[in-house]
Amino acid sequence: MSTNTPKRILIGKVGLDGHDRGAKFLVRALRNAGYEVIYTGIRRTPEQIVRTAIDEDVDVIGLSLLSGAHNELFARVAQLIEEEQAEDIIMFAGGTIPDKDIPHLKSLGFRQVFTPGASLSEILSALKEELGGGE
Amino acid sequence: MADSMQEQFEKWKRETLAKSTARMPERPERTVTASGRDVDTLYVPKDMQDGAARETYLTQIGFPGEYPFTRGVQPAMYRSRFWTMRQYAGFADAEETNQRYRFLLENGQTGLSVAFDLPTQIGYDSDHALSSGEVGKVGVAIDTLADMEVLFDSIPLDKVSTSMTINAPAAVLLAMYVAVGAKQGVPPEKLTGTIQNDVLKEYIARGTYIFPPAPSLRLITNIFAYASKHLPRFNTISVSGYHIREAGSTATQEVSFTLADGIAYVEAARSAGLDIDKFAPRISFFFGAMTDVLEEVAKFRAARRLWARIMRERFGAKDPRSCMLRFHTQTCGFTLTAQQVDNNVVRVALQALAAVLGGTQSLHTNSRDEALALPTEEAVQVALRTQQVIAHESGVGHTVDPLAGSYYIEQLTDEIEAEARTYIKRIDEMGGMVSAIEQHYPQSEIEQSSYRYQQEIERGERVIVGVNRYATDEEVQPETLAISQEAVRRQIDRLGKARSERDGAAVTRALDALETGARGEDNLMPLIVDAVQAYASVGEICDRLRKVFGEYEESGV
């Protein structure tokens, strides 16, 4: 892939949760880091998230959820990605996620799970690693 | 020539304070310092000789319980009664939450605060497709009156005041609360509590909106009108800055956007023909408390003074109670860290101290484990004990507004008030808060502040102990609360049972009447009361209203 084409990232708020401070921060910070970022806005269904990700041809989906419904809703997103055979999209997750839930989410295909206190530089370096070089 | 300060002080004692102590006597505990020194109810600059300085004191600071209420809304504040200790709680289903409430009341909590789950807050029943995964997660699931009866089982509603964090469907949950009261033999006029009922901040910061602004404001004014007749002791709205702050605003923005929301509600109610002094005394507020203790104290004082002035100068309120900004405080959840969770106990103590020094009427203290999950019973107990230590051991409640007269506090109070006036003027110029929200103005102001704040943390300019400095590798997470699948099943079963046992024809009649009412202009509260009493569910009622009002959609970023 040409190094001139910025990688595309979808930041998605799945479920009914309205906590979007972290998501909005990331949208802006990732744009400043040179990525093309699409933000879904709050209260999207897994179906809407996956549809947008495919339509927008993104490289990465970053899901954010702080309501505690991550096990159910992130699983549904992963399932839809598989059904759509879109497994080339890299999935990241973030939110108030207890450590004990992380192995399950990783087994569903989430490459990284960011929990409260995760720094922007951690997220940027994980992206760089996954996307091979970054911007 | 104005009376000397000493004479003004004596007059306040004779008139304002005496009247208040006659109604609400002082607490029996001795109000002495740790060394045994007697503490007075109020300290004022008694020897202030300069006429101009005295005039400034009287107009800007004044006496507690008197306009502009800078020093507090009650003359004796915590000398007569501590703030209400009110822990926000709710999870799983009504049965489990009822047990948590009883635990809190047994531990000395003095009021209840209901956290509803997201489906309830957005008007979906527990068996709705969009409720999947969310039932009972951030609060208790309530579908029908049957759930509400279980939630308040063995809790006497004439003795306990209840705050309900419910906004878009506030009318429905309020109607259920009235119905539970009736079943306990408590008439509506004896019920005390608060519904949040503040939809504007949902568009700005919190996200649990259902309907567009115009019908939302209609529902809110319908509640104001209904409650002024039937629920004279209930706070019909809690205009909330907390979520604005949590979304990343500054202290000034929190005050500005909250009071601008308050102005929008007052204007909507006046346009609906309500008399200001009939509904304004039941307007209450809700703010966050950050760890920056002194700025927070100034913020609370500035908000109190500015609201009083807006009510009198802009709206011509005559009743002093219309000018009183009474508020609940919650310590800011955003400040809790998942790292070194015990540090959160200290943060919360400082934040709670700020709220008390700022004159809060009620307080929720967060639990140390809330960056990870809903709090465990043990963590909640520490949070409640934090308030009790401040109340009984710190002595800060012995005297009213103890930080008044501090050069720093008074200057900050003045600055925050002046900055908030500028923001409110700007919002007025945009056509008011609804129009400003549609133009994304408060949202983008908050986003900028939030971005700046987080960048400061990322760069290490703002130190968060245990996160970007003094970090350690310990990281064994404490046990957290998990919501059982069994509770979710129990909830869906109870909904099914309520649906099968109720009179289906009566439900349809009530819902039809509501839909017809929504198309017209009548007050919807009585129709919602009828529907709730027929055991119509939150989802069914909201669906009928959605049909007529449509739904709000957030515009993209």
Boltz contact constraints between the chains, C-beta under 6 A:
constraints:
  - contact:
      token1: [A, 15]
      token2: [B, 134]
      max_distance: 6.0
  - contact:
      token1: [A, 16]
      token2: [B, 118]
      max_distance: 6.0
  - contact:
      token1: [A, 16]
      token2: [B, 122]
      max_distance: 6.0
  - contact:
      token1: [A, 16]
      token2: [B, 134]
      max_distance: 6.0
  - contact:
      token1: [A, 18]
      token2: [B, 206]
      max_distance: 6.0
  - contact:
      token1: [A, 18]
      token2: [B, 207]
      max_distance: 6.0
  - contact:
      token1: [A, 18]
      token2: [B, 208]
      max_distance: 6.0
  - contact:
      token1: [A, 21]
      token2: [B, 247]
      max_distance: 6.0
  - contact:
      token1: [A, 21]
      token2: [B, 248]
      max_distance: 6.0
  - contact:
      token1: [A, 21]
      token2: [B, 450]
      max_distance: 6.0
  - contact:
      token1: [A, 24]
      token2: [B, 447]
      max_distance: 6.0
  - contact:
      token1: [A, 25]
      token2: [B, 451]
      max_distance: 6.0
  - contact:
      token1: [A, 25]
      token2: [B, 454]
      max_distance: 6.0
  - contact:
      token1: [A, 28]
      token2: [B, 451]
      max_distance: 6.0
  - contact:
      token1: [A, 39]
      token2: [B, 557]
      max_distance: 6.0
  - contact:
      token1: [A, 41]
      token2: [B, 554]
      max_distance: 6.0
  - contact:
      token1: [A, 41]
      token2: [B, 556]
      max_distance: 6.0
  - contact:
      token1: [A, 42]
      token2: [B, 207]
      max_distance: 6.0
  - contact:
      token1: [A, 67]
      token2: [B, 118]
      max_distance: 6.0
  - contact:
      token1: [A, 67]
      token2: [B, 137]
      max_distance: 6.0
  - contact:
      token1: [A, 67]
      token2: [B, 138]
      max_distance: 6.0
  - contact:
      token1: [A, 68]
      token2: [B, 137]
      max_distance: 6.0
  - contact:
      token1: [A, 69]
      token2: [B, 133]
      max_distance: 6.0
  - contact:
      token1: [A, 69]
      token2: [B, 134]
      max_distance: 6.0
  - contact:
      token1: [A, 69]
      token2: [B, 137]
      max_distance: 6.0
  - contact:
      token1: [A, 72]
      token2: [B, 133]
      max_distance: 6.0
  - contact:
      token1: [A, 73]
      token2: [B, 133]
      max_distance: 6.0
  - contact:
      token1: [A, 98]
      token2: [B, 372]
      max_distance: 6.0
  - contact:
      token1: [A, 98]
      token2: [B, 373]
      max_distance: 6.0
  - contact:
      token1: [A, 98]
      token2: [B, 480]
      max_distance: 6.0
  - contact:
      token1: [A, 99]
      token2: [B, 477]
      max_distance: 6.0
  - contact:
      token1: [A, 115]
      token2: [B, 338]
      max_distance: 6.0
  - contact:
      token1: [A, 116]
      token2: [B, 338]
      max_distance: 6.0
  - contact:
      token1: [A, 116]
      token2: [B, 371]
      max_distance: 6.0
  - contact:
      token1: [A, 117]
      token2: [B, 337]
      max_distance: 6.0
  - contact:
      token1: [A, 117]
      token2: [B, 338]
      max_distance: 6.0
  - contact:
      token1: [A, 117]
      token2: [B, 339]
      max_distance: 6.0
  - contact:
      token1: [A, 117]
      token2: [B, 467]
      max_distance: 6.0
  - contact:
      token1: [A, 120]
      token2: [B, 458]
      max_distance: 6.0
